[in-house]
Amino acid sequence: MRPTAVTLRPARADDAIFLRALYATTREDELSALAWSEAQRELFLSLQLEAQERHYRTSYPHAHFNVIEHDGAPVGRLIVDRGESLIRLVDIALLPAHRGAGLGSALLRELQEEAAPKGSAIVLHVVRTNPALRLYERLGFRVVREEAIYVAMEWRPGAETPLEAQPKTAS
């Protein structure tokens, strides 16, 4: 269940500054290793975000682009493409201060609750070094394909999560 102070709303044009700042937080580790000037970083981030947005909108024209809000303030984005028998988690990103607080887990569980009655699978790609990979595994997503940088994962209704598969102990 989603925390009551967390809402989703469609992304709007006036979210551009927030979404740009959010995107920058997802690339911080990668960029910190480079000896680039601030101007080079800003140009790179702008070009990469533009390319990502273009790719998402072209590849997933029916996807829902949402802003995640907590107590009325934007804290992340969730992009989901819903098909007949498949839900694709295109992207989920949270500001660093909101990572690890259960928001992502709650939103993913909602997707699972939406998918289960229809028998729909949920699929996603994640960079293999992304800490969210462990979250997806905890929620029952399984690796279906490994690529050089990305891991393709899938969740299917009825599959046991690793926690459910552990033997129960008598109390």
KEVO-286895 format. One record per atom (N, C-alpha, C): residue in one letter; atom name; x, y, z. Coordinates in steps of 0.02 Angstrom, whole numbers. Example, Ala and Ser with C-alpha at 12.3 -4.5 7.8 and 13.67 -1.06 7.14 Angstrom:
BEGIN
{site 'A' 'N' {660 -284 390}}
{site 'A' 'CA' {615 -225 390}}
{site 'A' 'C' {660 -165 390}}
{site 'S' 'N' {642 -112 354}}
{site 'S' 'CA' {684 -53 357}}
{site 'S' 'C' {645 2 394}}
//
This chain:
BEGIN
{site 'M' 'N' {42 -59 0}}
{site 'M' 'CA' {0 0 0}}
{site 'M' 'C' {44 62 0}}
{site 'R' 'N' {25 110 -39}}
{site 'R' 'CA' {62 173 -46}}
{site 'R' 'C' {52 215 17}}
{site 'P' 'N' {106 246 43}}
{site 'P' 'CA' {98 293 98}}
{site 'P' 'C' {47 347 77}}
{site 'T' 'N' {4 368 123}}
{site 'T' 'CA' {-50 414 106}}
{site 'T' 'C' {-26 481 80}}
{site 'A' 'N' {33 502 99}}
{site 'A' 'CA' {57 568 76}}
{site 'A' 'C' {89 564 7}}
{site 'V' 'N' {89 505 -24}}
{site 'V' 'CA' {120 496 -90}}
{site 'V' 'C' {65 492 -143}}
{site 'T' 'N' {73 533 -195}}
{site 'T' 'CA' {25 533 -251}}
{site 'T' 'C' {62 532 -317}}
{site 'L' 'N' {26 511 -368}}
{site 'L' 'CA' {52 513 -436}}
{site 'L' 'C' {9 562 -475}}
{site 'R' 'N' {41 600 -518}}
{site 'R' 'CA' {3 644 -563}}
{site 'R' 'C' {40 647 -629}}
{site 'P' 'N' {3 660 -683}}
{site 'P' 'CA' {36 665 -748}}
{site 'P' 'C' {89 719 -748}}
{site 'A' 'N' {146 704 -779}}
{site 'A' 'CA' {198 755 -786}}
{site 'A' 'C' {173 811 -832}}
{site 'R' 'N' {194 872 -815}}
{site 'R' 'CA' {173 931 -853}}
{site 'R' 'C' {236 968 -878}}
{site 'A' 'N' {225 1014 -923}}
{site 'A' 'CA' {281 1053 -950}}
{site 'A' 'C' {318 1091 -895}}
{site 'D' 'N' {281 1114 -844}}
{site 'D' 'CA' {314 1152 -791}}
{site 'D' 'C' {353 1107 -742}}
{site 'D' 'N' {356 1043 -755}}
{site 'D' 'CA' {397 997 -715}}
{site 'D' 'C' {468 991 -743}}
{site 'A' 'N' {482 1024 -798}}
{site 'A' 'CA' {546 1015 -833}}
{site 'A' 'C' {606 1028 -789}}
{site 'I' 'N' {605 1080 -748}}
{site 'I' 'CA' {663 1095 -706}}
{site 'I' 'C' {672 1040 -653}}
{site 'F' 'N' {617 1019 -623}}
{site 'F' 'CA' {622 964 -574}}
{site 'F' 'C' {648 900 -607}}
{site 'L' 'N' {620 882 -665}}
{site 'L' 'CA' {640 819 -698}}
{site 'L' 'C' {713 822 -719}}
{site 'R' 'N' {737 880 -738}}
{site 'R' 'CA' {808 888 -756}}
{site 'R' 'C' {852 877 -694}}
{site 'A' 'N' {832 906 -638}}
{site 'A' 'CA' {870 897 -575}}
{site 'A' 'C' {868 825 -552}}
{site 'L' 'N' {809 793 -558}}
{site 'L' 'CA' {803 723 -539}}
{site 'L' 'C' {849 680 -583}}
{site 'Y' 'N' {848 692 -648}}
{site 'Y' 'CA' {890 654 -693}}
{site 'Y' 'C' {964 661 -674}}
{site 'A' 'N' {984 721 -656}}
{site 'A' 'CA' {1054 733 -636}}
{site 'A' 'C' {1073 689 -577}}
{site 'T' 'N' {1027 679 -530}}
{site 'T' 'CA' {1042 637 -471}}
{site 'T' 'C' {1053 564 -491}}
{site 'T' 'N' {1023 543 -546}}
{site 'T' 'CA' {1031 473 -567}}
{site 'T' 'C' {1098 461 -602}}
{site 'R' 'N' {1133 514 -619}}
{site 'R' 'CA' {1196 508 -655}}
{site 'R' 'C' {1255 532 -612}}
{site 'E' 'N' {1243 551 -549}}
{site 'E' 'CA' {1295 580 -507}}
{site 'E' 'C' {1357 536 -500}}
{site 'D' 'N' {1347 472 -483}}
{site 'D' 'CA' {1404 427 -473}}
{site 'D' 'C' {1447 422 -536}}
{site 'E' 'N' {1413 414 -592}}
{site 'E' 'CA' {1447 408 -656}}
{site 'E' 'C' {1487 471 -673}}
{site 'L' 'N' {1458 529 -662}}
{site 'L' 'CA' {1490 592 -680}}
{site 'L' 'C' {1544 614 -631}}
{site 'S' 'N' {1539 591 -569}}
{site 'S' 'CA' {1589 612 -519}}
{site 'S' 'C' {1659 587 -537}}
{site 'A' 'N' {1663 535 -576}}
{site 'A' 'CA' {1728 507 -596}}
{site 'A' 'C' {1760 545 -654}}
{site 'L' 'N' {1724 591 -684}}
{site 'L' 'CA' {1749 627 -742}}
{site 'L' 'C' {1774 696 -723}}
{site 'A' 'N' {1828 717 -753}}
{site 'A' 'CA' {1857 782 -739}}
{site 'A' 'C' {1828 834 -787}}
{site 'W' 'N' {1763 841 -786}}
{site 'W' 'CA' {1729 888 -831}}
{site 'W' 'C' {1714 953 -794}}
{site 'S' 'N' {1711 1006 -832}}
{site 'S' 'CA' {1690 1070 -803}}
{site 'S' 'C' {1615 1067 -791}}
{site 'E' 'N' {1590 1115 -753}}
{site 'E' 'CA' {1518 1117 -740}}
{site 'E' 'C' {1479 1127 -805}}
{site 'A' 'N' {1506 1167 -850}}
{site 'A' 'CA' {1473 1178 -914}}
{site 'A' 'C' {1469 1113 -955}}
{site 'Q' 'N' {1523 1074 -954}}
{site 'Q' 'CA' {1522 1010 -990}}
{site 'Q' 'C' {1471 962 -959}}
{site 'R' 'N' {1469 960 -893}}
{site 'R' 'CA' {1420 917 -859}}
{site 'R' 'C' {1349 937 -878}}
{site 'E' 'N' {1335 1002 -875}}
{site 'E' 'CA' {1268 1026 -890}}
{site 'E' 'C' {1248 1010 -962}}
{site 'L' 'N' {1293 1020 -1008}}
{site 'L' 'CA' {1279 1005 -1078}}
{site 'L' 'C' {1266 930 -1086}}
{site 'F' 'N' {1309 889 -1057}}
{site 'F' 'CA' {1300 817 -1062}}
{site 'F' 'C' {1233 795 -1033}}
{site 'L' 'N' {1216 820 -974}}
{site 'L' 'CA' {1153 801 -942}}
{site 'L' 'C' {1093 823 -984}}
{site 'S' 'N' {1096 883 -1011}}
{site 'S' 'CA' {1041 908 -1052}}
{site 'S' 'C' {1032 865 -1114}}
{site 'L' 'N' {1086 849 -1148}}
{site 'L' 'CA' {1082 808 -1208}}
{site 'L' 'C' {1058 737 -1193}}
{site 'Q' 'N' {1083 709 -1139}}
{site 'Q' 'CA' {1064 641 -1120}}
{site 'Q' 'C' {990 637 -1100}}
{site 'L' 'N' {967 686 -1061}}
{site 'L' 'CA' {897 686 -1041}}
{site 'L' 'C' {852 694 -1102}}
{site 'E' 'N' {871 738 -1147}}
{site 'E' 'CA' {831 748 -1208}}
{site 'E' 'C' {828 683 -1249}}
{site 'A' 'N' {885 649 -1255}}
{site 'A' 'CA' {887 586 -1293}}
{site 'A' 'C' {845 532 -1259}}
{site 'Q' 'N' {849 529 -1193}}
{site 'Q' 'CA' {809 480 -1156}}
{site 'Q' 'C' {735 492 -1164}}
{site 'E' 'N' {714 555 -1156}}
{site 'E' 'CA' {643 572 -1164}}
{site 'E' 'C' {619 556 -1234}}
{site 'R' 'N' {658 572 -1284}}
{site 'R' 'CA' {639 558 -1353}}
{site 'R' 'C' {632 482 -1364}}
{site 'H' 'N' {680 445 -1337}}
{site 'H' 'CA' {677 371 -1343}}
{site 'H' 'C' {615 344 -1309}}
{site 'Y' 'N' {601 366 -1248}}
{site 'Y' 'CA' {542 340 -1211}}
{site 'Y' 'C' {478 357 -1248}}
{site 'R' 'N' {472 418 -1271}}
{site 'R' 'CA' {409 439 -1305}}
{site 'R' 'C' {401 405 -1373}}
{site 'T' 'N' {455 390 -1407}}
{site 'T' 'CA' {452 355 -1471}}
{site 'T' 'C' {439 281 -1461}}
{site 'S' 'N' {476 250 -1415}}
{site 'S' 'CA' {470 178 -1404}}
{site 'S' 'C' {407 158 -1366}}
{site 'Y' 'N' {382 202 -1324}}
{site 'Y' 'CA' {323 187 -1282}}
{site 'Y' 'C' {272 244 -1289}}
{site 'P' 'N' {242 251 -1348}}
{site 'P' 'CA' {198 309 -1360}}
{site 'P' 'C' {135 311 -1316}}
{site 'H' 'N' {117 255 -1286}}
{site 'H' 'CA' {57 253 -1244}}
{site 'H' 'C' {74 253 -1169}}
{site 'A' 'N' {137 261 -1153}}
{site 'A' 'CA' {158 260 -1083}}
{site 'A' 'C' {130 319 -1044}}
{site 'H' 'N' {121 308 -980}}
{site 'H' 'CA' {100 361 -934}}
{site 'H' 'C' {163 389 -900}}
{site 'F' 'N' {174 453 -909}}
{site 'F' 'CA' {231 488 -880}}
{site 'F' 'C' {204 525 -818}}
{site 'N' 'N' {222 500 -759}}
{site 'N' 'CA' {197 528 -697}}
{site 'N' 'C' {252 557 -654}}
{site 'V' 'N' {233 608 -615}}
{site 'V' 'CA' {276 635 -563}}
{site 'V' 'C' {251 606 -497}}
{site 'I' 'N' {298 582 -457}}
{site 'I' 'CA' {283 556 -390}}
{site 'I' 'C' {289 615 -342}}
{site 'E' 'N' {236 627 -304}}
{site 'E' 'CA' {237 681 -255}}
{site 'E' 'C' {231 652 -184}}
{site 'H' 'N' {265 684 -138}}
{site 'H' 'CA' {260 667 -67}}
{site 'H' 'C' {244 732 -30}}
{site 'D' 'N' {188 731 5}}
{site 'D' 'CA' {164 791 39}}
{site 'D' 'C' {158 850 -10}}
{site 'G' 'N' {138 837 -72}}
{site 'G' 'CA' {128 889 -121}}
{site 'G' 'C' {190 913 -158}}
{site 'A' 'N' {248 888 -139}}
{site 'A' 'CA' {311 909 -172}}
{site 'A' 'C' {336 852 -218}}
{site 'P' 'N' {362 869 -276}}
{site 'P' 'CA' {387 817 -321}}
{site 'P' 'C' {450 784 -292}}
{site 'V' 'N' {450 717 -293}}
{site 'V' 'CA' {507 680 -266}}
{site 'V' 'C' {532 626 -315}}
{site 'G' 'N' {497 618 -372}}
{site 'G' 'CA' {519 566 -419}}
{site 'G' 'C' {475 564 -480}}
{site 'R' 'N' {490 515 -522}}
{site 'R' 'CA' {448 504 -581}}
{site 'R' 'C' {439 429 -591}}
{site 'L' 'N' {383 412 -622}}
{site 'L' 'CA' {365 344 -637}}
{site 'L' 'C' {337 343 -708}}
{site 'I' 'N' {368 303 -751}}
{site 'I' 'CA' {344 297 -820}}
{site 'I' 'C' {325 224 -830}}
{site 'V' 'N' {262 213 -848}}
{site 'V' 'CA' {236 145 -856}}
{site 'V' 'C' {199 140 -922}}
{site 'D' 'N' {213 86 -958}}
{site 'D' 'CA' {179 72 -1021}}
{site 'D' 'C' {137 9 -1010}}
{site 'R' 'N' {71 16 -1014}}
{site 'R' 'CA' {26 -39 -1001}}
{site 'R' 'C' {0 -68 -1068}}
{site 'G' 'N' {11 -132 -1077}}
{site 'G' 'CA' {-14 -167 -1136}}
{site 'G' 'C' {-68 -216 -1116}}
{site 'E' 'N' {-90 -256 -1164}}
{site 'E' 'CA' {-143 -305 -1152}}
{site 'E' 'C' {-124 -355 -1098}}
{site 'S' 'N' {-64 -384 -1104}}
{site 'S' 'CA' {-44 -437 -1057}}
{site 'S' 'C' {24 -422 -1025}}
{site 'L' 'N' {46 -360 -1031}}
{site 'L' 'CA' {113 -342 -1007}}
{site 'L' 'C' {113 -271 -982}}
{site 'I' 'N' {146 -261 -925}}
{site 'I' 'CA' {158 -194 -899}}
{site 'I' 'C' {233 -183 -901}}
{site 'R' 'N' {254 -130 -935}}
{site 'R' 'CA' {326 -115 -939}}
{site 'R' 'C' {341 -56 -893}}
{site 'L' 'N' {384 -69 -844}}
{site 'L' 'CA' {409 -15 -802}}
{site 'L' 'C' {466 17 -842}}
{site 'V' 'N' {451 73 -874}}
{site 'V' 'CA' {499 106 -917}}
{site 'V' 'C' {552 141 -874}}
{site 'D' 'N' {529 175 -821}}
{site 'D' 'CA' {576 211 -778}}
{site 'D' 'C' {544 227 -712}}
{site 'I' 'N' {584 222 -660}}
{site 'I' 'CA' {564 246 -594}}
{site 'I' 'C' {627 278 -565}}
{site 'A' 'N' {619 339 -539}}
{site 'A' 'CA' {675 375 -509}}
{site 'A' 'C' {649 416 -452}}
{site 'L' 'N' {687 417 -398}}
{site 'L' 'CA' {671 456 -339}}
{site 'L' 'C' {730 500 -320}}
{site 'L' 'N' {715 557 -292}}
{site 'L' 'CA' {769 599 -266}}
{site 'L' 'C' {807 560 -212}}
{site 'P' 'N' {872 571 -204}}
{site 'P' 'CA' {911 533 -156}}
{site 'P' 'C' {882 532 -85}}
{site 'A' 'N' {854 586 -62}}
{site 'A' 'CA' {826 589 6}}
{site 'A' 'C' {766 544 15}}
{site 'H' 'N' {736 521 -40}}
{site 'H' 'CA' {676 479 -36}}
{site 'H' 'C' {689 407 -56}}
{site 'R' 'N' {751 391 -73}}
{site 'R' 'CA' {769 322 -90}}
{site 'R' 'C' {777 282 -25}}
{site 'G' 'N' {757 220 -28}}
{site 'G' 'CA' {765 176 31}}
{site 'G' 'C' {712 187 84}}
{site 'A' 'N' {662 228 70}}
{site 'A' 'CA' {611 243 120}}
{site 'A' 'C' {546 204 108}}
{site 'G' 'N' {546 159 59}}
{site 'G' 'CA' {487 119 47}}
{site 'G' 'C' {441 145 -7}}
{site 'L' 'N' {453 204 -33}}
{site 'L' 'CA' {410 232 -85}}
{site 'L' 'C' {413 190 -149}}
{site 'G' 'N' {472 174 -171}}
{site 'G' 'CA' {479 134 -232}}
{site 'G' 'C' {448 66 -223}}
{site 'S' 'N' {459 34 -166}}
{site 'S' 'CA' {430 -32 -152}}
{site 'S' 'C' {354 -28 -155}}
{site 'A' 'N' {326 23 -124}}
{site 'A' 'CA' {253 30 -123}}
{site 'A' 'C' {225 39 -193}}
{site 'L' 'N' {258 79 -234}}
{site 'L' 'CA' {234 90 -302}}
{site 'L' 'C' {240 26 -344}}
{site 'L' 'N' {294 -11 -335}}
{site 'L' 'CA' {302 -73 -372}}
{site 'L' 'C' {251 -125 -349}}
{site 'R' 'N' {237 -128 -285}}
{site 'R' 'CA' {186 -175 -261}}
{site 'R' 'C' {117 -156 -290}}
{site 'E' 'N' {104 -92 -297}}
{site 'E' 'CA' {41 -72 -329}}
{site 'E' 'C' {37 -97 -401}}
{site 'L' 'N' {93 -92 -437}}
{site 'L' 'CA' {94 -119 -505}}
{site 'L' 'C' {81 -194 -504}}
{site 'Q' 'N' {111 -229 -456}}
{site 'Q' 'CA' {101 -301 -451}}
{site 'Q' 'C' {27 -317 -435}}
{site 'E' 'N' {-3 -277 -392}}
{site 'E' 'CA' {-74 -288 -375}}
{site 'E' 'C' {-118 -274 -436}}
{site 'E' 'N' {-98 -227 -477}}
{site 'E' 'CA' {-135 -212 -539}}
{site 'E' 'C' {-127 -269 -589}}
{site 'A' 'N' {-67 -296 -594}}
{site 'A' 'CA' {-52 -347 -644}}
{site 'A' 'C' {-81 -416 -626}}
{site 'A' 'N' {-80 -433 -563}}
{site 'A' 'CA' {-98 -501 -541}}
{site 'A' 'C' {-167 -524 -565}}
{site 'P' 'N' {-221 -486 -554}}
{site 'P' 'CA' {-286 -511 -575}}
{site 'P' 'C' {-293 -524 -650}}
{site 'K' 'N' {-253 -488 -690}}
{site 'K' 'CA' {-256 -495 -763}}
{site 'K' 'C' {-206 -548 -788}}
{site 'G' 'N' {-164 -572 -742}}
{site 'G' 'CA' {-112 -620 -762}}
{site 'G' 'C' {-57 -587 -802}}
{site 'S' 'N' {-50 -522 -797}}
{site 'S' 'CA' {0 -484 -835}}
{site 'S' 'C' {69 -489 -802}}
{site 'A' 'N' {119 -494 -844}}
{site 'A' 'CA' {188 -491 -820}}
{site 'A' 'C' {208 -417 -816}}
{site 'I' 'N' {258 -404 -774}}
{site 'I' 'CA' {289 -337 -771}}
{site 'I' 'C' {361 -347 -793}}
{site 'V' 'N' {384 -306 -840}}
{site 'V' 'CA' {452 -311 -864}}
{site 'V' 'C' {488 -245 -855}}
{site 'L' 'N' {554 -249 -849}}
{site 'L' 'CA' {595 -189 -842}}
{site 'L' 'C' {666 -204 -862}}
{site 'H' 'N' {704 -152 -873}}
{site 'H' 'CA' {776 -155 -883}}
{site 'H' 'C' {808 -113 -829}}
{site 'V' 'N' {863 -136 -801}}
{site 'V' 'CA' {899 -98 -750}}
{site 'V' 'C' {974 -105 -762}}
{site 'V' 'N' {1009 -51 -751}}
{site 'V' 'CA' {1082 -53 -756}}
{site 'V' 'C' {1107 -101 -702}}
{site 'R' 'N' {1151 -146 -721}}
{site 'R' 'CA' {1171 -199 -675}}
{site 'R' 'C' {1204 -174 -611}}
{site 'T' 'N' {1229 -112 -610}}
{site 'T' 'CA' {1260 -85 -549}}
{site 'T' 'C' {1211 -44 -508}}
{site 'N' 'N' {1149 -38 -530}}
{site 'N' 'CA' {1098 2 -494}}
{site 'N' 'C' {1076 -35 -431}}
{site 'P' 'N' {1079 -2 -373}}
{site 'P' 'CA' {1058 -34 -311}}
{site 'P' 'C' {985 -57 -312}}
{site 'A' 'N' {944 -29 -357}}
{site 'A' 'CA' {873 -49 -362}}
{site 'A' 'C' {866 -122 -385}}
{site 'L' 'N' {919 -150 -414}}
{site 'L' 'CA' {917 -220 -435}}
{site 'L' 'C' {899 -265 -376}}
{site 'R' 'N' {926 -251 -318}}
{site 'R' 'CA' {910 -292 -258}}
{site 'R' 'C' {837 -284 -238}}
{site 'L' 'N' {811 -223 -245}}
{site 'L' 'CA' {740 -212 -230}}
{site 'L' 'C' {697 -254 -276}}
{site 'Y' 'N' {711 -252 -340}}
{site 'Y' 'CA' {671 -291 -388}}
{site 'Y' 'C' {674 -365 -371}}
{site 'E' 'N' {733 -390 -353}}
{site 'E' 'CA' {739 -461 -334}}
{site 'E' 'C' {697 -476 -272}}
{site 'R' 'N' {699 -432 -223}}
{site 'R' 'CA' {660 -442 -161}}
{site 'R' 'C' {585 -445 -177}}
{site 'L' 'N' {564 -409 -227}}
{site 'L' 'CA' {493 -407 -245}}
{site 'L' 'C' {474 -462 -294}}
{site 'G' 'N' {520 -508 -308}}
{site 'G' 'CA' {504 -566 -348}}
{site 'G' 'C' {520 -561 -422}}
{site 'F' 'N' {553 -508 -443}}
{site 'F' 'CA' {574 -502 -513}}
{site 'F' 'C' {632 -550 -525}}
{site 'R' 'N' {633 -581 -583}}
{site 'R' 'CA' {684 -629 -602}}
{site 'R' 'C' {722 -604 -663}}
{site 'V' 'N' {786 -616 -665}}
{site 'V' 'CA' {827 -598 -723}}
{site 'V' 'C' {808 -645 -780}}
{site 'V' 'N' {791 -615 -837}}
{site 'V' 'CA' {773 -655 -896}}
{site 'V' 'C' {826 -648 -952}}
{site 'R' 'N' {866 -595 -948}}
{site 'R' 'CA' {918 -585 -998}}
{site 'R' 'C' {970 -536 -969}}
{site 'E' 'N' {1033 -552 -982}}
{site 'E' 'CA' {1087 -507 -961}}
{site 'E' 'C' {1120 -479 -1023}}
{site 'E' 'N' {1129 -414 -1022}}
{site 'E' 'CA' {1163 -379 -1076}}
{site 'E' 'C' {1226 -348 -1047}}
{site 'A' 'N' {1265 -315 -1089}}
{site 'A' 'CA' {1328 -286 -1066}}
{site 'A' 'C' {1318 -239 -1006}}
{site 'I' 'N' {1270 -194 -1012}}
{site 'I' 'CA' {1259 -144 -959}}
{site 'I' 'C' {1195 -157 -921}}
{site 'Y' 'N' {1145 -183 -954}}
{site 'Y' 'CA' {1078 -190 -925}}
{site 'Y' 'C' {1061 -263 -909}}
{site 'V' 'N' {1014 -270 -863}}
{site 'V' 'CA' {985 -334 -847}}
{site 'V' 'C' {910 -327 -861}}
{site 'A' 'N' {882 -373 -900}}
{site 'A' 'CA' {810 -375 -912}}
{site 'A' 'C' {779 -419 -858}}
{site 'M' 'N' {726 -393 -827}}
{site 'M' 'CA' {694 -429 -773}}
{site 'M' 'C' {619 -434 -786}}
{site 'E' 'N' {589 -484 -754}}
{site 'E' 'CA' {518 -496 -763}}
{site 'E' 'C' {487 -521 -697}}
{site 'W' 'N' {426 -499 -685}}
{site 'W' 'CA' {387 -524 -629}}
{site 'W' 'C' {323 -554 -658}}
{site 'R' 'N' {305 -613 -634}}
{site 'R' 'CA' {243 -645 -656}}
{site 'R' 'C' {201 -660 -595}}
{site 'P' 'N' {135 -649 -601}}
{site 'P' 'CA' {91 -665 -546}}
{site 'P' 'C' {97 -738 -526}}
{site 'G' 'N' {95 -751 -462}}
{site 'G' 'CA' {98 -819 -437}}
{site 'G' 'C' {167 -845 -424}}
{site 'A' 'N' {218 -811 -449}}
{site 'A' 'CA' {287 -832 -435}}
{site 'A' 'C' {304 -812 -364}}
{site 'E' 'N' {336 -857 -328}}
{site 'E' 'CA' {355 -841 -259}}
{site 'E' 'C' {411 -789 -259}}
{site 'T' 'N' {407 -743 -211}}
{site 'T' 'CA' {463 -698 -201}}
{site 'T' 'C' {513 -735 -158}}
{site 'P' 'N' {577 -716 -158}}
{site 'P' 'CA' {627 -750 -118}}
{site 'P' 'C' {607 -754 -44}}
{site 'L' 'N' {575 -703 -17}}
{site 'L' 'CA' {555 -704 53}}
{site 'L' 'C' {501 -756 65}}
{site 'E' 'N' {454 -763 17}}
{site 'E' 'CA' {401 -813 25}}
{site 'E' 'C' {428 -884 18}}
{site 'A' 'N' {482 -891 -19}}
{site 'A' 'CA' {510 -957 -32}}
{site 'A' 'C' {550 -984 27}}
{site 'Q' 'N' {567 -940 74}}
{site 'Q' 'CA' {606 -963 131}}
{site 'Q' 'C' {563 -1007 177}}
{site 'P' 'N' {594 -1059 206}}
{site 'P' 'CA' {555 -1102 250}}
{site 'P' 'C' {528 -1063 310}}
{site 'K' 'N' {468 -1080 329}}
{site 'K' 'CA' {437 -1049 388}}
{site 'K' 'C' {463 -1084 450}}
{site 'T' 'N' {476 -1045 502}}
{site 'T' 'CA' {499 -1075 564}}
{site 'T' 'C' {442 -1076 614}}
{site 'A' 'N' {441 -1126 655}}
{site 'A' 'CA' {388 -1131 705}}
{site 'A' 'C' {400 -1079 760}}
{site 'S' 'N' {347 -1048 784}}
{site 'S' 'CA' {355 -999 837}}
{site 'S' 'C' {329 -1025 902}}
//
